[in-house]
Amino acid sequence: MYAWDLIEQFLRDMRARKLRTALALFGIAWGTISVVLLLAISDAFRATSSKAMHGMGEGLVIVWTSRTTKPFAGMQAGRAVEMKASDVIAMAAAVPEIDRASPELTAWGLTLANGSHRVKAAVSGVHPDYEIMRNMVPEPGGRFINDRDVAERRRCIFIGNSLREKLFGTASGIGSTVLVDGRPFVVIGTLKAKVQSSNYSGPDADRAQIPYTTFISTWGDRDVSNVLLTPTLKGDAEPMKKAVYQYLGRRFRFDPTDEGTLSIWDTVEMDRFTTWFFWGMKALFGMGGLLTLGAGGIGVANVMFLIVRERTREIGVRIAVGARDGHIMAQVMLEAGVIVALGGLLGLSFSGLVILGVHLLPMPEWLGQPELSPSVGLATFGVLALVGLAAGIFPARRAARLDPVRALEG
């Protein structure tokens, strides 16, 4: 019965102040829309950017050899460090901090030909682990290089999806023969199209890979262009990098502290930076929505203060006849909470419609598809709860602290 009385009182108050209530509802709804859409967009952008960055590979460390910059064991600085594919394979077996490793020997500007179709492209000799390390997912019906290809020095080739289109048009090309500078290679697989925003020697869509042993037998035992590594300790490549310096320092006789000898691109460290960057961006977006929602909360608080002032005599009578502070506060906070809840529901509903509309539009791939995810919904609910509490607590405390004598006189 008490709850029903509170509801009736709330409805009377809202009907008496339609414009103020409508403005308060609009403020909460608009703030909710800001929070939901900003958080949803930031989540979508983060997910898409992360996927694009990991198109090159996840937890990847790329190493290029250079020249020594410190004297060591009586030898002058400036000596070139030259690694062969066999050195990379031996290092992978000897250093426990390395999970996977692949040499990469690259020949640039080779001509790939299929009939009258000719394309200039880079061709790299790699290890089978390259597939996992570099996210080289083949199209159905094809495969990447395997251990047997390497052991038997097979003339097989895996080509990027852009190369496939230039050489074969809409055909899959798998099982066909292409000429690489006049040498026949059988296409064993083609790359499944992927989003890739980072690379170190061109997009994978425009490149081709062959077994590194086949590369050596065809173009000679060149120095590796670069080395690909992934650490055993996921999410932290520092122990692996130190172990690599130690191993190569012993192998090629240079100071292990001579960091200039190797150029290293640690994508693990880059991932850590971008993770914090996107969390900061999400916090910034969330703060913008929170401020907008806070402004709506101020509007609700103003309505509640007005209600308390206009019902001062009624509240004084209730206190005089024994109403407890909790009852007085409950009524005011309930009304504030209902306004915030209704405004939040309107905002969530409108946001859901906007997100649905975005899914039906041709949005840029880099922006991603925003979703009304559980995390966004939970964050919005938490913010609404705080706003409702803040909007109701101060008017409620003022109502509960009224002096009944002065209230009756007013």
C-alpha positions in Angstrom: 0.0 0.0 0.0 2.9 2.3 0.9 4.6 1.6 -2.5 1.3 2.4 -4.4 1.0 5.7 -2.5 4.5 6.6 -3.6 3.7 5.7 -7.3 0.5 7.8 -7.2 2.4 10.8 -5.7 5.1 10.4 -8.4 2.5 10.5 -11.1 0.9 13.6 -9.7 4.2 15.4 -9.4 5.1 14.5 -13.0 1.8 15.7 -14.4 2.1 18.9 -12.5 5.5 19.5 -14.0 5.3 18.1 -17.5 7.8 20.4 -19.2 10.4 20.1 -16.5 10.0 16.3 -16.4 10.2 16.0 -20.2 13.4 18.1 -20.3 14.9 16.0 -17.5 14.0 12.8 -19.3 15.5 14.2 -22.6 18.7 15.1 -20.7 19.1 11.6 -19.3 18.2 10.0 -22.7 20.6 12.1 -24.6 23.4 11.4 -22.0 22.6 7.7 -22.3 22.8 7.8 -26.1 26.2 9.6 -25.8 27.6 7.0 -23.4 26.4 4.0 -25.4 27.3 5.2 -28.9 30.7 6.6 -27.9 31.6 3.4 -26.0 30.3 1.1 -28.8 32.2 3.1 -31.5 35.4 3.0 -29.5 35.1 -0.8 -28.9 34.4 -1.4 -32.6 37.4 0.8 -33.7 39.6 -0.9 -31.2 38.6 -4.4 -32.3 39.0 -3.6 -36.0 42.4 -1.8 -35.5 43.6 -4.8 -33.4 42.6 -7.2 -36.1 44.3 -5.1 -38.8 47.5 -4.8 -36.8 47.5 -8.6 -36.1 47.0 -9.3 -39.8 50.8 -9.3 -40.0 51.1 -11.6 -37.1 50.6 -11.7 -33.3 53.4 -11.6 -30.8 55.9 -11.3 -33.6 59.4 -10.0 -33.4 61.3 -9.1 -36.6 65.1 -9.0 -36.5 67.4 -7.5 -39.1 71.2 -7.9 -38.7 73.5 -4.8 -39.1 77.0 -3.9 -38.0 78.7 -3.9 -34.7 78.9 -0.6 -33.0 81.3 -1.6 -30.2 84.9 -3.1 -30.2 84.9 -6.7 -29.0 87.7 -9.1 -28.2 90.3 -7.1 -30.0 88.1 -6.6 -33.1 87.0 -3.1 -34.3 83.5 -1.9 -34.5 81.8 -1.8 -37.9 81.9 -5.5 -38.7 78.9 -6.9 -40.6 76.8 -9.6 -39.0 75.6 -11.9 -41.7 73.2 -14.7 -40.9 72.3 -17.7 -43.1 69.0 -19.6 -43.0 70.9 -22.5 -41.2 72.0 -20.0 -38.5 68.3 -19.2 -37.8 67.3 -22.8 -37.6 70.2 -23.6 -35.3 69.3 -20.6 -33.1 65.7 -21.7 -32.8 66.8 -25.1 -31.6 69.4 -23.7 -29.1 67.4 -20.9 -27.5 64.5 -22.1 -25.3 63.0 -18.6 -25.1 62.1 -18.9 -28.8 58.8 -20.6 -29.6 58.8 -20.4 -33.4 61.4 -19.0 -35.9 61.6 -18.6 -39.6 64.3 -17.2 -41.8 63.1 -14.9 -44.6 65.1 -14.7 -47.8 63.5 -12.2 -50.2 64.1 -11.6 -53.9 62.5 -8.4 -55.2 61.1 -7.6 -58.5 60.8 -11.2 -59.8 58.4 -11.8 -62.8 55.5 -14.2 -62.1 53.9 -15.3 -65.3 50.8 -17.3 -66.1 50.3 -17.3 -69.9 50.0 -13.7 -71.0 49.6 -12.5 -67.4 52.8 -11.1 -65.9 53.3 -9.5 -62.5 56.4 -8.1 -60.8 56.4 -9.2 -57.1 58.6 -10.1 -54.2 59.2 -13.8 -53.5 60.4 -15.0 -50.1 61.9 -18.3 -49.0 60.5 -19.2 -45.6 60.0 -22.0 -43.0 56.6 -23.7 -42.5 56.2 -21.9 -39.2 55.8 -18.7 -41.2 52.2 -19.7 -41.8 51.2 -19.4 -38.1 53.6 -16.6 -37.3 52.3 -14.3 -40.1 48.6 -15.3 -40.1 48.9 -16.8 -43.7 45.6 -18.5 -43.8 45.1 -20.3 -47.1 41.9 -20.3 -49.1 39.8 -23.5 -48.9 41.4 -26.2 -51.1 44.9 -24.9 -50.7 47.6 -25.1 -48.2 50.8 -23.4 -47.0 54.4 -24.8 -47.3 55.0 -27.8 -45.1 58.1 -29.7 -43.8 58.1 -32.1 -46.7 58.3 -29.2 -49.2 61.3 -27.9 -47.3 63.0 -31.3 -47.0 62.6 -32.2 -50.7 63.2 -28.6 -52.0 60.0 -28.7 -53.9 59.2 -26.0 -56.4 55.9 -25.0 -54.9 54.6 -21.5 -54.3 52.0 -19.8 -52.1 50.7 -16.6 -53.5 48.9 -13.6 -52.1 45.2 -13.0 -53.0 46.1 -9.9 -55.0 48.7 -11.8 -57.0 46.1 -14.6 -57.6 43.7 -12.1 -59.1 46.3 -10.6 -61.4 47.6 -14.0 -62.6 44.4 -16.1 -62.6 41.4 -13.6 -62.5 38.5 -15.3 -60.7 40.0 -18.8 -60.9 41.6 -20.3 -57.7 44.9 -21.0 -59.4 45.6 -23.9 -57.1 47.5 -26.7 -58.9 48.4 -24.4 -61.8 52.0 -23.7 -62.8 53.4 -20.2 -62.7 56.8 -19.2 -64.0 59.0 -17.3 -61.6 61.7 -15.6 -63.7 61.2 -18.5 -66.2 61.3 -21.2 -63.5 58.1 -23.3 -63.1 56.5 -23.4 -59.7 53.2 -25.2 -58.7 50.7 -23.1 -56.9 49.8 -25.0 -53.7 47.7 -22.3 -52.0 46.5 -18.7 -52.1 46.1 -16.3 -49.3 42.7 -15.7 -47.8 42.0 -12.0 -47.9 42.8 -10.3 -44.6 42.8 -6.9 -43.1 46.4 -5.8 -42.6 47.4 -2.3 -41.5 51.1 -3.0 -40.7 53.9 -4.6 -42.7 57.7 -4.4 -43.1 58.1 -5.2 -46.8 54.7 -4.7 -48.4 51.2 -6.2 -48.0 51.0 -10.0 -47.9 48.4 -9.8 -50.7 51.1 -8.8 -53.1 53.8 -11.3 -52.2 54.6 -15.0 -52.6 56.4 -17.6 -50.5 58.3 -20.7 -51.3 60.3 -23.2 -49.1 63.5 -21.5 -48.0 65.5 -24.6 -49.1 64.1 -24.2 -52.6 65.0 -20.5 -52.6 68.6 -21.4 -51.6 68.9 -24.0 -54.3 67.5 -21.6 -56.9 69.1 -18.3 -56.1 72.0 -19.3 -53.8 72.6 -19.4 -50.1 72.2 -15.7 -49.5 72.1 -13.9 -46.2 68.7 -13.8 -44.7 66.7 -10.6 -45.4 65.3 -10.8 -41.9 64.4 -13.2 -39.1 60.9 -13.9 -37.7 60.6 -14.9 -34.0 57.8 -15.5 -31.5 58.6 -15.8 -27.8 57.8 -18.8 -25.6 56.6 -16.4 -22.9 53.4 -15.0 -24.4 53.0 -11.2 -24.1 56.6 -10.5 -23.1 59.5 -10.7 -25.7 62.2 -9.2 -23.5 63.7 -12.5 -22.2 63.8 -13.8 -25.8 65.5 -10.7 -27.1 68.2 -10.9 -24.4 68.7 -14.6 -25.1 69.0 -13.8 -28.9 71.7 -11.2 -28.2 73.6 -13.6 -26.0 73.4 -16.5 -28.5 74.3 -14.4 -31.6 77.0 -12.6 -29.6 78.7 -15.9 -29.0 78.0 -17.2 -32.5 79.3 -14.1 -34.4 81.7 -12.7 -31.7 80.2 -9.4 -30.8 79.3 -7.7 -27.5 75.8 -9.0 -26.4 75.2 -5.5 -25.0 75.8 -4.0 -28.5 72.2 -3.3 -29.3 73.1 -1.6 -32.6 74.2 -4.9 -34.1 70.5 -5.9 -34.5 67.5 -3.9 -35.5 64.4 -5.3 -33.8 60.8 -4.6 -34.3 59.0 -5.9 -31.3 55.3 -6.1 -32.1 54.6 -7.4 -28.6 55.7 -4.1 -27.2 53.7 -2.3 -29.9 50.6 -4.3 -28.9 51.1 -3.3 -25.3 51.3 0.4 -26.3 48.2 0.2 -28.6 46.2 -1.6 -25.9 46.8 1.2 -23.4 46.2 3.8 -26.2 42.7 2.3 -27.0 41.9 2.0 -23.3 42.7 5.7 -23.0 40.6 6.6 -26.0 37.7 4.5 -24.6 38.1 6.3 -21.2 38.1 9.7 -23.1 35.0 8.8 -25.0 33.3 7.5 -21.9 34.2 10.6 -20.0 32.6 12.7 -22.7 29.4 10.6 -22.5 29.5 10.7 -18.7 29.7 14.5 -18.6 26.7 14.7 -21.0 24.8 12.3 -18.7 25.9 14.2 -15.7 24.3 17.3 -17.1 21.1 15.4 -17.5 21.4 14.3 -13.9 21.6 17.9 -12.8 18.3 18.5 -14.6 16.7 15.7 -12.6 18.2 17.0 -9.4 16.7 20.5 -10.1 13.3 18.9 -10.7 13.5 17.1 -7.4 14.6 20.2 -5.5 11.6 22.0 -7.0 9.3 19.2 -5.9 10.7 19.3 -2.3 10.3 23.0 -2.1 6.7 23.0 -3.3 5.8 20.1 -1.0 7.5 21.6 2.1 4.2 21.9 4.1 3.2 18.3 3.2 6.6 17.0 4.2 6.5 19.0 7.4 3.1 17.4 8.3 4.4 13.9 7.6 7.5 14.5 9.8 5.3 16.0 12.6 3.1 12.9 12.7 6.0 10.5 12.9 7.3 9.8 9.4 10.8 8.5 9.5 13.7 10.1 7.6 14.0 7.0 5.6 10.4 7.2 4.3 10.9 10.8 3.3 14.2 10.1 1.5 12.8 7.0 -0.2 9.9 8.9 -1.8 12.2 11.6 -3.3 14.9 9.1 -4.4 12.3 6.8 -5.9 11.0 9.6 -8.1 14.5 10.6 -9.2 15.3 7.0 -9.9 12.2 6.5 -12.0 13.0 9.6 -14.1 16.6 8.4 -14.6 15.4 4.8 -15.4 12.9 6.0 -18.0 15.3 8.3 -19.6 18.0 5.6 -19.7 15.5 3.2 -21.3 14.6 5.7 -24.0 18.3 6.3 -24.6 19.2 2.6 -24.8 16.3 1.9 -27.1 17.3 4.8 -29.5 21.0 3.7 -29.4 20.0 0.2 -30.3 18.1 1.5 -33.3 21.1 3.7 -34.4 23.5 0.7 -34.1 21.0 -1.4 -36.1 20.9 1.3 -38.8 24.7 1.5 -38.9 24.9 -2.3 -39.6 22.6 -1.8 -42.6 24.8 1.0 -44.0 28.1 0.5 -46.0 30.5 1.6 -43.3 34.3 2.0 -43.8 36.1 -1.2 -42.9 38.5 0.6 -40.6 35.6 1.8 -38.4 34.2 -1.6 -37.7 30.7 -2.5 -36.7 29.6 -1.0 -33.3 27.8 -3.5 -31.0 25.6 -3.0 -28.0 27.8 -5.4 -26.1 27.3 -6.6 -22.5 30.3 -4.6 -21.4 28.8 -1.4 -22.9 25.4 -2.2 -21.4 27.0 -2.9 -18.0 29.0 0.4 -18.1 25.9 2.4 -19.1 23.8 0.8 -16.3 26.5 1.6 -13.7 26.7 5.2 -14.9 22.9 5.5 -14.8 22.8 4.1 -11.3 25.4 6.7 -10.1 23.6 9.5 -11.8 20.2 8.4 -10.3 21.8 8.2 -6.8 23.5 11.6 -7.1 20.4 13.2 -8.6 18.2 12.0 -5.7 20.3 11.9 -2.6 20.8 15.6 -2.1 17.1 16.6 -2.6 16.1 13.6 -0.4 18.5 14.6 2.4 17.2 18.2 2.2 13.6 16.9 2.5 14.5 14.6 5.5 16.2 17.4 7.4 13.3 19.9 7.2 12.3 21.4 10.5 8.6 20.5 10.8 7.7 23.7 12.6 9.3 25.9 9.9 7.9 23.7 7.2 4.3 24.1 8.6 4.8 27.9 8.9 5.9 28.0 5.3 
